[in-house]
Amino acid sequence: MSDAAQPTAAEVRAAADAVKAALDRHLEAVERRTGDDDPAVYDAFNALAAAAEVYDELLYDRYDEVTPFEIPGAEDSLPPYAGPEEPHALSVLIRRDYAVAEPARLIAQAQRLADLDPDAHDSASVAVAGAGVHAALGVLFGEYEADEIASRHKEFGLEEGDSTLWVSAADELPEPGEWLGAPFDDADPALVVCRFDVSAVFDEEDEHDEEDTDGRGSVAHRS
């Protein structure tokens, strides 16, 4: 950016004052909230996020400096909560993506498991080396819980992609077997109490951070 296009010191100061005012407005809205889905709190949150983003950009353009905190923008935040005020049930929705980075390693690990306990696997899965990745995945996920695979994914020749966990509120548990045919069709962001995201995109957005990590977590929750 050229010197002529840079914001003035006064513009940066005005943006800082706008953040301070937005903070006061947000606190007042929280103190006066009428419920978990109070629209005044939601509006104040979005106003604070927008003011902080403007200040951060002007601060960087003028002084090549950044703020030590990050407030998600309105497009990244949860929609207004539309679930029960006193949930009597909850659903935990999890998605984790993996790339099969080393098929030979995956197949070898699955074959080892099948050889250790052939009675625990069907005949089609015992000869994993000949059946390929499809059979190897069946053996692997049949042997280990998803959380253990997540913690040991490199050992199994897998490479992590994005992952997310949603905690959604409900009035009552569904009937047994009710949603098993389509378990994710009813995922509704308006019912989410909190969510936890992990993605390499958070690293890409913060290239100035030289810390070597596999991915940064983003947490969205309702207070």
C-alpha positions as CSV (number, residue, x, y, z in Angstrom):
1,M,0.0,0.0,0.0
2,S,1.4,3.4,-0.9
3,D,1.9,6.2,1.6
4,A,-0.9,8.2,0.1
5,A,-3.4,5.3,0.6
6,Q,-2.4,4.7,4.2
7,P,-5.0,5.6,6.9
8,T,-4.1,8.6,9.0
9,A,-3.3,8.3,12.7
10,A,-6.6,10.0,13.4
11,E,-8.5,7.4,11.5
12,V,-6.7,4.6,13.5
13,R,-7.6,6.4,16.7
14,A,-11.2,6.8,15.6
15,A,-11.4,3.1,14.9
16,A,-10.0,2.3,18.3
17,D,-12.6,4.5,19.9
18,A,-15.3,2.7,17.9
19,V,-14.1,-0.6,19.3
20,K,-14.3,0.8,22.9
21,A,-17.8,2.0,22.3
22,A,-18.8,-1.4,20.8
23,L,-17.3,-3.1,23.8
24,D,-19.4,-1.0,26.1
25,R,-22.5,-1.7,24.0
26,H,-21.9,-5.4,24.0
27,L,-21.4,-5.5,27.8
28,E,-24.6,-3.5,28.4
29,A,-26.5,-5.9,26.1
30,V,-25.1,-8.9,28.0
31,E,-26.0,-7.4,31.4
32,R,-29.6,-6.7,30.2
33,R,-30.1,-9.9,28.2
34,T,-33.6,-11.5,28.4
35,G,-32.5,-15.0,27.4
36,D,-30.0,-17.1,25.5
37,D,-31.3,-15.9,22.1
38,D,-31.6,-12.2,23.0
39,P,-31.3,-10.3,19.6
40,A,-29.7,-7.3,21.3
41,V,-26.7,-9.4,22.4
42,Y,-26.4,-10.9,18.9
43,D,-26.5,-7.5,17.3
44,A,-24.0,-6.1,19.7
45,F,-21.7,-9.1,19.2
46,N,-21.7,-8.5,15.4
47,A,-21.1,-4.8,15.8
48,L,-18.1,-5.5,18.1
49,A,-16.8,-8.0,15.5
50,A,-17.1,-5.5,12.7
51,A,-15.5,-2.6,14.7
52,A,-12.6,-4.9,15.8
53,E,-12.0,-6.0,12.2
54,V,-11.9,-2.4,10.9
55,Y,-9.5,-1.4,13.7
56,D,-7.2,-4.3,13.1
57,E,-7.0,-3.5,9.4
58,L,-6.3,0.2,9.9
59,L,-3.7,-0.6,12.6
60,Y,-1.9,-2.9,10.3
61,D,-2.0,-0.6,7.3
62,R,-0.8,2.4,9.3
63,Y,1.7,0.8,11.8
64,D,2.3,-2.7,10.4
65,E,1.0,-4.0,13.8
66,V,-1.8,-6.4,14.8
67,T,-4.1,-6.9,17.8
68,P,-3.4,-9.8,20.2
69,F,-7.0,-11.1,19.9
70,E,-9.3,-12.3,17.2
71,I,-13.1,-11.8,17.2
72,P,-14.9,-13.8,14.5
73,G,-16.9,-11.8,12.0
74,A,-20.7,-12.1,11.7
75,E,-20.4,-14.6,8.8
76,D,-18.3,-16.9,11.1
77,S,-20.5,-16.7,14.1
78,L,-23.4,-19.0,15.0
79,P,-26.9,-17.8,14.1
80,P,-29.4,-16.8,16.8
81,Y,-30.1,-19.8,19.0
82,A,-33.5,-21.2,18.4
83,G,-33.4,-24.3,20.6
84,P,-35.0,-25.0,24.0
85,E,-34.0,-22.7,26.9
86,E,-33.6,-25.8,29.2
87,P,-32.5,-28.7,26.9
88,H,-33.4,-32.1,28.2
89,A,-31.3,-33.9,25.5
90,L,-28.4,-33.3,23.3
91,S,-26.8,-34.6,20.1
92,V,-23.1,-34.6,19.4
93,L,-22.3,-34.5,15.7
94,I,-18.8,-35.2,14.6
95,R,-17.1,-35.0,11.2
96,R,-13.4,-35.7,10.6
97,D,-11.9,-35.9,7.1
98,Y,-8.7,-37.8,6.3
99,A,-6.7,-38.4,3.1
100,V,-5.3,-41.8,2.6
101,A,-1.7,-40.5,2.3
102,E,0.1,-43.8,2.5
103,P,-2.1,-46.7,1.3
104,A,0.7,-49.2,1.7
105,R,1.1,-48.3,5.4
106,L,-2.7,-48.4,5.9
107,I,-3.0,-51.8,4.4
108,A,0.0,-53.1,6.3
109,Q,-1.4,-52.0,9.6
110,A,-4.8,-53.5,8.9
111,Q,-3.2,-56.7,7.8
112,R,-1.2,-56.9,11.1
113,L,-4.5,-56.5,13.0
114,A,-6.2,-59.1,11.0
115,D,-3.3,-61.6,11.5
116,L,-3.3,-61.0,15.3
117,D,-6.9,-61.9,15.6
118,P,-8.4,-63.5,12.4
119,D,-11.5,-64.7,14.3
120,A,-12.5,-61.0,14.9
121,H,-12.7,-60.2,11.2
122,D,-14.7,-61.7,8.4
123,S,-13.1,-63.8,5.7
124,A,-13.1,-60.9,3.2
125,S,-11.1,-58.7,5.5
126,V,-8.5,-61.3,6.6
127,A,-6.6,-61.0,3.3
128,V,-6.3,-57.3,3.5
129,A,-3.3,-57.0,1.3
130,G,-5.2,-58.4,-1.6
131,A,-8.5,-56.6,-0.9
132,G,-6.9,-53.1,-0.8
133,V,-7.8,-49.9,1.0
134,H,-11.5,-50.5,1.3
135,A,-11.0,-53.7,3.4
136,A,-8.2,-52.1,5.3
137,L,-10.4,-49.2,6.4
138,G,-13.0,-51.7,7.5
139,V,-10.5,-53.5,9.7
140,L,-9.0,-50.3,11.1
141,F,-12.3,-48.7,12.1
142,G,-13.6,-51.9,13.3
143,E,-10.7,-52.3,15.7
144,Y,-10.2,-48.8,17.0
145,E,-12.5,-46.0,18.3
146,A,-12.6,-42.9,16.2
147,D,-10.8,-40.8,18.8
148,E,-7.9,-43.3,18.9
149,I,-7.6,-43.2,15.1
150,A,-7.6,-39.3,15.3
151,S,-4.7,-39.4,17.8
152,R,-2.8,-42.0,15.8
153,H,-3.7,-41.1,12.2
154,K,-0.1,-40.8,10.9
155,E,0.7,-44.3,12.2
156,F,-2.1,-45.6,9.9
157,G,-1.0,-43.7,6.9
158,L,-3.8,-41.1,7.1
159,E,-3.5,-37.3,6.8
160,E,-5.9,-35.0,8.7
161,G,-8.3,-32.7,6.9
162,D,-10.9,-30.5,8.5
163,S,-12.8,-31.6,11.5
164,T,-15.8,-30.2,13.5
165,L,-17.8,-31.2,16.5
166,W,-21.3,-29.7,17.1
167,V,-23.2,-30.0,20.4
168,S,-26.9,-29.4,19.6
169,A,-29.7,-29.1,22.1
170,A,-33.1,-30.8,22.0
171,D,-36.2,-31.1,24.0
172,E,-36.1,-34.9,24.2
173,L,-34.3,-37.9,22.8
174,P,-35.6,-39.2,19.4
175,E,-37.2,-42.6,19.3
176,P,-34.7,-45.5,19.0
177,G,-33.6,-45.9,15.4
178,E,-35.5,-42.8,14.3
179,W,-32.6,-41.1,12.6
180,L,-30.2,-43.9,11.9
181,G,-31.0,-43.9,8.1
182,A,-30.0,-40.3,7.7
183,P,-28.1,-39.3,10.9
184,F,-27.0,-35.8,9.7
185,D,-30.1,-34.6,7.8
186,D,-31.4,-32.7,10.9
187,A,-28.2,-30.8,11.7
188,D,-29.4,-27.3,12.4
189,P,-26.9,-24.5,13.3
190,A,-29.7,-22.7,15.2
191,L,-29.7,-25.5,17.7
192,V,-26.0,-25.6,18.3
193,V,-24.9,-24.8,21.9
194,C,-21.2,-24.9,21.0
195,R,-19.0,-26.1,18.2
196,F,-15.3,-26.9,17.9
197,D,-13.5,-26.6,14.5
198,V,-10.0,-27.6,13.4
199,S,-8.7,-26.7,10.0
200,A,-5.5,-25.8,8.2
201,V,-7.3,-22.7,6.9
202,F,-6.7,-21.1,10.3
203,D,-2.9,-21.4,9.6
204,E,-3.3,-19.9,6.2
205,E,-5.1,-16.9,7.6
206,D,-2.3,-16.3,10.0
207,E,0.9,-16.7,8.0
208,H,2.7,-14.2,10.2
209,D,2.6,-16.8,13.0
210,E,5.8,-18.8,12.6
211,E,4.8,-21.5,15.1
212,D,4.8,-24.9,13.5
213,T,1.4,-26.5,14.1
214,D,-0.8,-29.1,12.3
215,G,-3.9,-26.8,12.5
216,R,-5.5,-24.2,14.7
217,G,-8.8,-24.8,16.5
218,S,-11.7,-22.4,16.3
219,V,-14.3,-22.6,19.0
220,A,-17.8,-21.0,18.8
221,H,-20.0,-21.1,21.8
222,R,-22.9,-19.3,23.4
223,S,-22.4,-17.9,26.9
